[in-house]
Amino acid sequence: MSVDQETTVNEERHPTGAVSTATMFGYAAAALVLFGWFLFGWLVQRQGFVASVGETAGAAFALLLFVSVVGTVRRDRR
């Protein structure tokens, strides 16, 4: 079985550039919201530490998936 693909060794790569200040503020805001979500579930709803960590981790993974999809769409437009 063979795969017919051309390999390009000298393919130019575009530099990604530095992360902007607005992006860093967005990441910090998302981290604060996730930490607040954790505290809300743990202290206000009293659902337990492990359940709060799991719920926060699920929300964080969903946020990462969203950021990944948006980044892929934006990169594809260039």
N, CA, C and O atoms as CSV, one atom per row, in Angstrom:
chain,resi,resn,atom,element,x,y,z
A,1,MET,N,N,0.846,-1.168,0.000
A,1,MET,CA,C,0.000,0.000,0.000
A,1,MET,C,C,0.891,1.230,0.000
A,1,MET,O,O,1.822,1.330,0.799
A,2,SER,N,N,0.610,2.149,-0.880
A,2,SER,CA,C,1.430,3.354,-0.946
A,2,SER,C,C,0.530,4.576,-0.870
A,2,SER,O,O,-0.648,4.542,-1.227
A,3,VAL,N,N,1.126,5.642,-0.395
A,3,VAL,CA,C,0.410,6.900,-0.279
A,3,VAL,C,C,1.057,7.886,-1.239
A,3,VAL,O,O,2.264,8.122,-1.179
A,4,ASP,N,N,0.266,8.449,-2.106
A,4,ASP,CA,C,0.795,9.407,-3.078
A,4,ASP,C,C,0.661,10.816,-2.516
A,4,ASP,O,O,-0.385,11.456,-2.622
A,5,GLN,N,N,1.739,11.272,-1.922
A,5,GLN,CA,C,1.767,12.633,-1.389
A,5,GLN,C,C,3.092,13.266,-1.756
A,5,GLN,O,O,4.135,12.613,-1.765
A,6,GLU,N,N,3.027,14.532,-2.054
A,6,GLU,CA,C,4.255,15.263,-2.308
A,6,GLU,C,C,4.705,15.913,-1.011
A,6,GLU,O,O,3.923,16.581,-0.334
A,7,THR,N,N,5.938,15.718,-0.679
A,7,THR,CA,C,6.465,16.358,0.520
A,7,THR,C,C,7.187,17.621,0.124
A,7,THR,O,O,7.988,17.622,-0.811
A,8,THR,N,N,6.914,18.677,0.820
A,8,THR,CA,C,7.566,19.947,0.553
A,8,THR,C,C,8.471,20.276,1.729
A,8,THR,O,O,8.012,20.549,2.838
A,9,VAL,N,N,9.745,20.243,1.462
A,9,VAL,CA,C,10.724,20.489,2.507
A,9,VAL,C,C,10.931,21.978,2.704
A,9,VAL,O,O,11.130,22.426,3.834
A,10,ASN,N,N,10.888,22.745,1.645
A,10,ASN,CA,C,11.194,24.172,1.712
A,10,ASN,C,C,9.942,25.032,1.799
A,10,ASN,O,O,9.933,26.162,1.311
A,11,GLU,N,N,8.921,24.525,2.394
A,11,GLU,CA,C,7.683,25.274,2.516
A,11,GLU,C,C,7.873,26.425,3.507
A,11,GLU,O,O,8.383,26.233,4.611
A,12,GLU,N,N,7.457,27.616,3.094
A,12,GLU,CA,C,7.615,28.781,3.960
A,12,GLU,C,C,6.581,28.737,5.070
A,12,GLU,O,O,5.412,28.421,4.852
A,13,ARG,N,N,7.043,29.062,6.257
A,13,ARG,CA,C,6.142,29.150,7.399
A,13,ARG,C,C,5.989,30.603,7.790
A,13,ARG,O,O,6.957,31.362,7.830
A,14,HIS,N,N,4.770,30.970,8.073
A,14,HIS,CA,C,4.507,32.331,8.483
A,14,HIS,C,C,4.721,32.450,9.989
A,14,HIS,O,O,4.235,31.612,10.747
A,15,PRO,N,N,5.430,33.462,10.424
A,15,PRO,CA,C,5.621,33.621,11.867
A,15,PRO,C,C,4.298,33.963,12.541
A,15,PRO,O,O,3.487,34.715,12.001
A,16,THR,N,N,4.099,33.407,13.710
A,16,THR,CA,C,2.833,33.620,14.401
A,16,THR,C,C,2.780,34.960,15.104
A,16,THR,O,O,1.691,35.490,15.325
A,17,GLY,N,N,3.914,35.520,15.458
A,17,GLY,CA,C,3.924,36.814,16.122
A,17,GLY,C,C,3.725,36.665,17.615
A,17,GLY,O,O,3.446,35.578,18.122
A,18,ALA,N,N,3.871,37.760,18.295
A,18,ALA,CA,C,3.732,37.770,19.749
A,18,ALA,C,C,2.258,37.838,20.141
A,18,ALA,O,O,1.405,38.246,19.353
A,19,VAL,N,N,1.992,37.441,21.341
A,19,VAL,CA,C,0.628,37.491,21.862
A,19,VAL,C,C,0.339,38.924,22.287
A,19,VAL,O,O,1.143,39.547,22.981
A,20,SER,N,N,-0.806,39.442,21.869
A,20,SER,CA,C,-1.133,40.835,22.167
A,20,SER,C,C,-1.530,41.011,23.629
A,20,SER,O,O,-1.858,40.051,24.327
A,21,THR,N,N,-1.492,42.250,24.063
A,21,THR,CA,C,-1.860,42.574,25.439
A,21,THR,C,C,-3.337,42.286,25.683
A,21,THR,O,O,-3.708,41.812,26.757
A,22,ALA,N,N,-4.172,42.565,24.704
A,22,ALA,CA,C,-5.605,42.292,24.844
A,22,ALA,C,C,-5.863,40.799,25.022
A,22,ALA,O,O,-6.743,40.405,25.787
A,23,THR,N,N,-5.105,39.979,24.323
A,23,THR,CA,C,-5.253,38.535,24.464
A,23,THR,C,C,-4.857,38.087,25.858
A,23,THR,O,O,-5.522,37.240,26.454
A,24,MET,N,N,-3.777,38.649,26.379
A,24,MET,CA,C,-3.340,38.299,27.734
A,24,MET,C,C,-4.379,38.723,28.773
A,24,MET,O,O,-4.627,37.993,29.732
A,25,PHE,N,N,-4.982,39.889,28.590
A,25,PHE,CA,C,-6.054,40.303,29.494
A,25,PHE,C,C,-7.258,39.381,29.386
A,25,PHE,O,O,-7.918,39.094,30.384
A,26,GLY,N,N,-7.542,38.919,28.181
A,26,GLY,CA,C,-8.634,37.971,27.990
A,26,GLY,C,C,-8.376,36.654,28.704
A,26,GLY,O,O,-9.275,36.089,29.327
A,27,TYR,N,N,-7.136,36.166,28.609
A,27,TYR,CA,C,-6.775,34.934,29.312
A,27,TYR,C,C,-6.881,35.108,30.819
A,27,TYR,O,O,-7.376,34.227,31.522
A,28,ALA,N,N,-6.412,36.251,31.309
A,28,ALA,CA,C,-6.489,36.519,32.749
A,28,ALA,C,C,-7.942,36.622,33.209
A,28,ALA,O,O,-8.292,36.121,34.278
A,29,ALA,N,N,-8.782,37.263,32.411
A,29,ALA,CA,C,-10.198,37.376,32.756
A,29,ALA,C,C,-10.862,36.002,32.767
A,29,ALA,O,O,-11.669,35.712,33.650
A,30,ALA,N,N,-10.531,35.157,31.795
A,30,ALA,CA,C,-11.096,33.812,31.748
A,30,ALA,C,C,-10.654,33.004,32.964
A,30,ALA,O,O,-11.445,32.250,33.531
A,31,ALA,N,N,-9.392,33.158,33.365
A,31,ALA,CA,C,-8.900,32.443,34.547
A,31,ALA,C,C,-9.627,32.909,35.807
A,31,ALA,O,O,-9.972,32.094,36.663
A,32,LEU,N,N,-9.859,34.209,35.921
A,32,LEU,CA,C,-10.585,34.720,37.092
A,32,LEU,C,C,-12.035,34.237,37.106
A,32,LEU,O,O,-12.569,33.900,38.162
A,33,VAL,N,N,-12.665,34.205,35.940
A,33,VAL,CA,C,-14.050,33.718,35.869
A,33,VAL,C,C,-14.110,32.238,36.241
A,33,VAL,O,O,-15.010,31.814,36.965
A,34,LEU,N,N,-13.158,31.456,35.748
A,34,LEU,CA,C,-13.145,30.030,36.095
A,34,LEU,C,C,-12.882,29.815,37.583
A,34,LEU,O,O,-13.488,28.937,38.198
A,35,PHE,N,N,-11.997,30.598,38.160
A,35,PHE,CA,C,-11.738,30.484,39.591
A,35,PHE,C,C,-12.971,30.897,40.396
A,35,PHE,O,O,-13.291,30.277,41.410
A,36,GLY,N,N,-13.656,31.941,39.944
A,36,GLY,CA,C,-14.903,32.349,40.590
A,36,GLY,C,C,-15.975,31.277,40.472
A,36,GLY,O,O,-16.744,31.057,41.408
A,37,TRP,N,N,-16.027,30.610,39.325
A,37,TRP,CA,C,-16.980,29.523,39.128
A,37,TRP,C,C,-16.699,28.372,40.087
A,37,TRP,O,O,-17.619,27.766,40.636
A,38,PHE,N,N,-15.408,28.081,40.281
A,38,PHE,CA,C,-15.010,27.056,41.229
A,38,PHE,C,C,-15.439,27.426,42.648
A,38,PHE,O,O,-16.018,26.602,43.357
A,39,LEU,N,N,-15.158,28.651,43.061
A,39,LEU,CA,C,-15.522,29.087,44.411
A,39,LEU,C,C,-17.033,29.107,44.600
A,39,LEU,O,O,-17.530,28.749,45.667
A,40,PHE,N,N,-17.761,29.522,43.577
A,40,PHE,CA,C,-19.216,29.540,43.664
A,40,PHE,C,C,-19.775,28.131,43.874
A,40,PHE,O,O,-20.646,27.920,44.718
A,41,GLY,N,N,-19.274,27.191,43.115
A,41,GLY,CA,C,-19.761,25.819,43.256
A,41,GLY,C,C,-19.366,25.198,44.586
A,41,GLY,O,O,-20.137,24.446,45.182
A,42,TRP,N,N,-18.171,25.514,45.043
A,42,TRP,CA,C,-17.667,24.892,46.266
A,42,TRP,C,C,-18.245,25.529,47.521
A,42,TRP,O,O,-18.678,24.823,48.431
A,43,LEU,N,N,-18.257,26.850,47.578
A,43,LEU,CA,C,-18.649,27.532,48.804
A,43,LEU,C,C,-20.126,27.915,48.853
A,43,LEU,O,O,-20.739,27.847,49.918
A,44,VAL,N,N,-20.700,28.311,47.738
A,44,VAL,CA,C,-22.093,28.761,47.748
A,44,VAL,C,C,-23.040,27.580,47.554
A,44,VAL,O,O,-23.992,27.409,48.316
A,45,GLN,N,N,-22.779,26.780,46.549
A,45,GLN,CA,C,-23.667,25.652,46.299
A,45,GLN,C,C,-23.339,24.441,47.168
A,45,GLN,O,O,-24.146,23.516,47.268
A,46,ARG,N,N,-22.176,24.437,47.789
A,46,ARG,CA,C,-21.720,23.355,48.670
A,46,ARG,C,C,-21.831,21.987,47.996
A,46,ARG,O,O,-22.393,21.042,48.549
A,47,GLN,N,N,-21.281,21.914,46.791
A,47,GLN,CA,C,-21.366,20.658,46.043
A,47,GLN,C,C,-20.130,19.789,46.210
A,47,GLN,O,O,-20.040,18.725,45.597
A,48,GLY,N,N,-19.189,20.213,47.016
A,48,GLY,CA,C,-18.003,19.409,47.262
A,48,GLY,C,C,-16.821,19.885,46.440
A,48,GLY,O,O,-16.974,20.439,45.352
A,49,PHE,N,N,-15.639,19.654,46.993
A,49,PHE,CA,C,-14.417,20.136,46.346
A,49,PHE,C,C,-14.169,19.443,45.008
A,49,PHE,O,O,-13.897,20.102,44.004
A,50,VAL,N,N,-14.261,18.126,44.996
A,50,VAL,CA,C,-13.950,17.364,43.779
A,50,VAL,C,C,-14.964,17.672,42.679
A,50,VAL,O,O,-14.595,17.796,41.511
A,51,ALA,N,N,-16.220,17.795,43.043
A,51,ALA,CA,C,-17.246,18.127,42.054
A,51,ALA,C,C,-17.023,19.526,41.482
A,51,ALA,O,O,-17.231,19.754,40.290
A,52,SER,N,N,-16.604,20.454,42.328
A,52,SER,CA,C,-16.337,21.811,41.857
A,52,SER,C,C,-15.125,21.844,40.939
A,52,SER,O,O,-15.130,22.541,39.924
A,53,VAL,N,N,-14.095,21.096,41.288
A,53,VAL,CA,C,-12.916,21.027,40.423
A,53,VAL,C,C,-13.290,20.399,39.086
A,53,VAL,O,O,-12.856,20.884,38.041
A,54,GLY,N,N,-14.073,19.348,39.093
A,54,GLY,CA,C,-14.490,18.699,37.850
A,54,GLY,C,C,-15.338,19.596,36.980
A,54,GLY,O,O,-15.172,19.631,35.761
A,55,GLU,N,N,-16.246,20.320,37.606
A,55,GLU,CA,C,-17.104,21.215,36.838
A,55,GLU,C,C,-16.293,22.361,36.241
A,55,GLU,O,O,-16.520,22.762,35.099
A,56,THR,N,N,-15.360,22.878,37.007
A,56,THR,CA,C,-14.508,23.953,36.514
A,56,THR,C,C,-13.587,23.443,35.400
A,56,THR,O,O,-13.354,24.148,34.418
A,57,ALA,N,N,-13.069,22.234,35.549
A,57,ALA,CA,C,-12.216,21.664,34.499
A,57,ALA,C,C,-13.014,21.459,33.216
A,57,ALA,O,O,-12.500,21.700,32.124
A,58,GLY,N,N,-14.244,21.023,33.334
A,58,GLY,CA,C,-15.092,20.867,32.149
A,58,GLY,C,C,-15.357,22.187,31.461
A,58,GLY,O,O,-15.326,22.272,30.234
A,59,ALA,N,N,-15.618,23.220,32.249
A,59,ALA,CA,C,-15.828,24.543,31.669
A,59,ALA,C,C,-14.548,25.059,31.018
A,59,ALA,O,O,-14.602,25.691,29.963
A,60,ALA,N,N,-13.400,24.796,31.637
A,60,ALA,CA,C,-12.122,25.232,31.066
A,60,ALA,C,C,-11.842,24.512,29.757
A,60,ALA,O,O,-11.386,25.140,28.802
A,61,PHE,N,N,-12.103,23.210,29.687
A,61,PHE,CA,C,-11.885,22.472,28.445
A,61,PHE,C,C,-12.837,22.945,27.346
A,61,PHE,O,O,-12.447,23.016,26.180
A,62,ALA,N,N,-14.063,23.265,27.700
A,62,ALA,CA,C,-14.998,23.799,26.706
A,62,ALA,C,C,-14.514,25.151,26.188
A,62,ALA,O,O,-14.614,25.436,24.995
A,63,LEU,N,N,-13.992,25.980,27.084
A,63,LEU,CA,C,-13.450,27.273,26.678
A,63,LEU,C,C,-12.229,27.093,25.778
A,63,LEU,O,O,-12.079,27.810,24.788
A,64,LEU,N,N,-11.362,26.151,26.111
A,64,LEU,CA,C,-10.198,25.881,25.271
A,64,LEU,C,C,-10.604,25.372,23.891
A,64,LEU,O,O,-9.986,25.733,22.889
A,65,LEU,N,N,-11.629,24.545,23.835
A,65,LEU,CA,C,-12.123,24.063,22.552
A,65,LEU,C,C,-12.655,25.214,21.709
A,65,LEU,O,O,-12.396,25.283,20.508
A,66,PHE,N,N,-13.395,26.111,22.338
A,66,PHE,CA,C,-13.934,27.274,21.641
A,66,PHE,C,C,-12.805,28.154,21.097
A,66,PHE,O,O,-12.851,28.581,19.944
A,67,VAL,N,N,-11.798,28.423,21.923
A,67,VAL,CA,C,-10.662,29.244,21.495
A,67,VAL,C,C,-9.915,28.563,20.353
A,67,VAL,O,O,-9.469,29.231,19.420
A,68,SER,N,N,-9.777,27.256,20.418
A,68,SER,CA,C,-9.096,26.521,19.368
A,68,SER,C,C,-9.845,26.607,18.043
A,68,SER,O,O,-9.230,26.805,16.996
A,69,VAL,N,N,-11.151,26.461,18.080
A,69,VAL,CA,C,-11.953,26.536,16.853
A,69,VAL,C,C,-11.897,27.938,16.269
A,69,VAL,O,O,-11.739,28.098,15.058
A,70,VAL,N,N,-12.023,28.950,17.108
A,70,VAL,CA,C,-11.961,30.332,16.621
A,70,VAL,C,C,-10.586,30.624,16.029
A,70,VAL,O,O,-10.489,31.266,14.983
A,71,GLY,N,N,-9.529,30.165,16.680
A,71,GLY,CA,C,-8.183,30.374,16.150
A,71,GLY,C,C,-7.969,29.680,14.823
A,71,GLY,O,O,-7.311,30.222,13.935
A,72,THR,N,N,-8.514,28.491,14.680
A,72,THR,CA,C,-8.384,27.764,13.418
A,72,THR,C,C,-9.134,28.470,12.298
A,72,THR,O,O,-8.630,28.568,11.179
A,73,VAL,N,N,-10.320,28.956,12.585
A,73,VAL,CA,C,-11.099,29.671,11.571
A,73,VAL,C,C,-10.391,30.956,11.174
A,73,VAL,O,O,-10.329,31.291,9.991
A,74,ARG,N,N,-9.856,31.678,12.152
A,74,ARG,CA,C,-9.157,32.923,11.847
A,74,ARG,C,C,-7.889,32.664,11.034
A,74,ARG,O,O,-7.584,33.423,10.114
A,75,ARG,N,N,-7.156,31.618,11.357
A,75,ARG,CA,C,-5.928,31.301,10.627
A,75,ARG,C,C,-6.240,30.836,9.205
A,75,ARG,O,O,-5.471,31.089,8.278
A,76,ASP,N,N,-7.376,30.153,9.042
A,76,ASP,CA,C,-7.758,29.650,7.727
A,76,ASP,C,C,-8.146,30.784,6.784
A,76,ASP,O,O,-8.010,30.643,5.568
A,77,ARG,N,N,-8.621,31.894,7.315
A,77,ARG,CA,C,-9.023,33.022,6.483
A,77,ARG,C,C,-7.830,33.750,5.888
A,77,ARG,O,O,-7.978,34.431,4.873
A,78,ARG,N,N,-6.661,33.628,6.483
A,78,ARG,CA,C,-5.479,34.358,5.989
A,78,ARG,C,C,-4.937,33.760,4.743
A,78,ARG,O,O,-3.948,34.253,4.201
